[in-house]
Protein backbone atom coordinates (compact mmCIF):
# COMPACT_ATOMS: atom_id res chain seq x y z
CA UNK A 1 0.00 0.00 0.00
CA UNK A 2 1.31 3.41 -0.98
CA UNK A 3 1.44 6.05 1.73
CA UNK A 4 0.42 9.66 1.23
CA UNK A 5 4.00 10.99 1.07
CA UNK A 6 5.02 8.54 -1.66
CA UNK A 7 1.91 9.36 -3.68
CA UNK A 8 2.55 13.11 -3.33
CA UNK A 9 6.17 12.65 -4.42
CA UNK A 10 5.09 10.76 -7.55
CA UNK A 11 2.49 13.41 -8.38
CA UNK A 12 5.03 16.21 -7.89
CA UNK A 13 7.58 14.48 -10.10
CA UNK A 14 5.29 13.80 -13.07
CA UNK A 15 2.74 16.65 -12.87
CA UNK A 16 2.55 19.09 -15.77
CA UNK A 17 1.76 21.98 -13.40
CA UNK A 18 0.85 22.52 -9.74
CA UNK A 19 -2.27 20.67 -8.69
CA UNK A 20 -2.16 18.30 -11.68
CA UNK A 21 -3.36 14.86 -10.64
CA UNK A 22 -5.20 13.72 -13.74
CA UNK A 23 -2.75 13.98 -16.61
CA UNK A 24 -1.85 10.67 -18.28
CA UNK A 25 1.73 10.95 -17.05
CA UNK A 26 0.67 11.15 -13.40
CA UNK A 27 -1.92 8.39 -13.81
CA UNK A 28 0.62 6.05 -15.43
CA UNK A 29 3.20 6.78 -12.73
CA UNK A 30 0.71 6.06 -9.93
CA UNK A 31 -0.50 2.89 -11.65
CA UNK A 32 3.10 1.75 -12.08
CA UNK A 33 3.76 2.18 -8.36
CA UNK A 34 0.64 0.15 -7.50
CA UNK A 35 1.58 -2.52 -10.05
CA UNK A 36 5.04 -2.89 -8.50
CA UNK A 37 3.54 -3.20 -5.00
CA UNK A 38 1.02 -5.82 -6.12
CA UNK A 39 3.69 -7.74 -8.02
CA UNK A 40 5.75 -8.01 -4.83
CA UNK A 41 2.65 -9.10 -2.90
CA UNK A 42 1.92 -11.83 -5.44
CA UNK A 43 5.47 -13.14 -5.27
CA UNK A 44 4.92 -14.00 -1.60
CA UNK A 45 1.22 -14.93 -2.01
CA UNK A 46 0.97 -16.87 -5.27
CA UNK A 47 -2.55 -18.19 -4.58
CA UNK A 48 -4.12 -14.74 -4.15
CA UNK A 49 -6.14 -14.85 -7.35
CA UNK A 50 -8.38 -11.87 -6.59
CA UNK A 51 -5.32 -9.64 -6.30
CA UNK A 52 -3.96 -11.11 -9.54
CA UNK A 53 -7.21 -10.17 -11.28
CA UNK A 54 -6.94 -6.63 -9.93
CA UNK A 55 -3.33 -6.44 -11.06
CA UNK A 56 -4.28 -7.45 -14.59
CA UNK A 57 -6.96 -4.74 -14.63
CA UNK A 58 -4.37 -2.14 -13.54
CA UNK A 59 -1.96 -3.28 -16.25
CA UNK A 60 -4.70 -3.03 -18.89
CA UNK A 61 -5.65 0.46 -17.68
CA UNK A 62 -1.99 1.57 -17.78
CA UNK A 63 -1.61 0.14 -21.28
CA UNK A 64 -4.58 2.13 -22.59
CA UNK A 65 -3.22 5.33 -21.03
CA UNK A 66 0.20 4.67 -22.58
CA UNK A 67 -1.39 4.03 -25.97
CA UNK A 68 -3.23 7.36 -25.71
CA UNK A 69 -0.04 9.18 -24.68
CA UNK A 70 1.96 7.59 -27.51
CA UNK A 71 -0.66 8.73 -30.00
CA UNK A 72 -1.04 12.27 -28.65
CA UNK A 73 2.52 13.18 -27.59
CA UNK A 74 5.14 10.61 -28.57
CA UNK A 75 8.06 12.51 -26.99
CA UNK A 76 6.37 12.51 -23.57
CA UNK A 77 5.57 8.83 -24.03
CA UNK A 78 9.24 8.03 -24.66
CA UNK A 79 10.38 10.14 -21.69
CA UNK A 80 7.79 8.58 -19.36
CA UNK A 81 8.55 5.00 -20.30
CA UNK A 82 12.27 5.67 -19.83
CA UNK A 83 11.72 7.31 -16.43
CA UNK A 84 9.47 4.50 -15.17
CA UNK A 85 11.46 1.71 -16.87
CA UNK A 86 8.41 0.40 -18.76
CA UNK A 87 8.99 -1.70 -21.85
CA UNK A 88 7.71 -0.16 -25.08
CA UNK A 89 6.01 -2.09 -27.84
C-alpha positions as CSV (number, residue, x, y, z in Angstrom):
1,X,0.0,0.0,0.0
2,X,1.3,3.4,-1.0
3,X,1.4,6.0,1.7
4,X,0.4,9.7,1.2
5,X,4.0,11.0,1.1
6,X,5.0,8.5,-1.7
7,X,1.9,9.4,-3.7
8,X,2.6,13.1,-3.3
9,X,6.2,12.6,-4.4
10,X,5.1,10.8,-7.6
11,X,2.5,13.4,-8.4
12,X,5.0,16.2,-7.9
13,X,7.6,14.5,-10.1
14,X,5.3,13.8,-13.1
15,X,2.7,16.7,-12.9
16,X,2.5,19.1,-15.8
17,X,1.8,22.0,-13.4
18,X,0.9,22.5,-9.7
19,X,-2.3,20.7,-8.7
20,X,-2.2,18.3,-11.7
21,X,-3.4,14.9,-10.6
22,X,-5.2,13.7,-13.7
23,X,-2.7,14.0,-16.6
24,X,-1.9,10.7,-18.3
25,X,1.7,11.0,-17.1
26,X,0.7,11.2,-13.4
27,X,-1.9,8.4,-13.8
28,X,0.6,6.1,-15.4
29,X,3.2,6.8,-12.7
30,X,0.7,6.1,-9.9
31,X,-0.5,2.9,-11.6
32,X,3.1,1.7,-12.1
33,X,3.8,2.2,-8.4
34,X,0.6,0.2,-7.5
35,X,1.6,-2.5,-10.0
36,X,5.0,-2.9,-8.5
37,X,3.5,-3.2,-5.0
38,X,1.0,-5.8,-6.1
39,X,3.7,-7.7,-8.0
40,X,5.8,-8.0,-4.8
41,X,2.7,-9.1,-2.9
42,X,1.9,-11.8,-5.4
43,X,5.5,-13.1,-5.3
44,X,4.9,-14.0,-1.6
45,X,1.2,-14.9,-2.0
46,X,1.0,-16.9,-5.3
47,X,-2.5,-18.2,-4.6
48,X,-4.1,-14.7,-4.1
49,X,-6.1,-14.8,-7.3
50,X,-8.4,-11.9,-6.6
51,X,-5.3,-9.6,-6.3
52,X,-4.0,-11.1,-9.5
53,X,-7.2,-10.2,-11.3
54,X,-6.9,-6.6,-9.9
55,X,-3.3,-6.4,-11.1
56,X,-4.3,-7.5,-14.6
57,X,-7.0,-4.7,-14.6
58,X,-4.4,-2.1,-13.5
59,X,-2.0,-3.3,-16.3
60,X,-4.7,-3.0,-18.9
61,X,-5.6,0.5,-17.7
62,X,-2.0,1.6,-17.8
63,X,-1.6,0.1,-21.3
64,X,-4.6,2.1,-22.6
65,X,-3.2,5.3,-21.0
66,X,0.2,4.7,-22.6
67,X,-1.4,4.0,-26.0
68,X,-3.2,7.4,-25.7
69,X,0.0,9.2,-24.7
70,X,2.0,7.6,-27.5
71,X,-0.7,8.7,-30.0
72,X,-1.0,12.3,-28.6
73,X,2.5,13.2,-27.6
74,X,5.1,10.6,-28.6
75,X,8.1,12.5,-27.0
76,X,6.4,12.5,-23.6
77,X,5.6,8.8,-24.0
78,X,9.2,8.0,-24.7
79,X,10.4,10.1,-21.7
80,X,7.8,8.6,-19.4
81,X,8.6,5.0,-20.3
82,X,12.3,5.7,-19.8
83,X,11.7,7.3,-16.4
84,X,9.5,4.5,-15.2
85,X,11.5,1.7,-16.9
86,X,8.4,0.4,-18.8
87,X,9.0,-1.7,-21.9
88,X,7.7,-0.2,-25.1
89,X,6.0,-2.1,-27.8
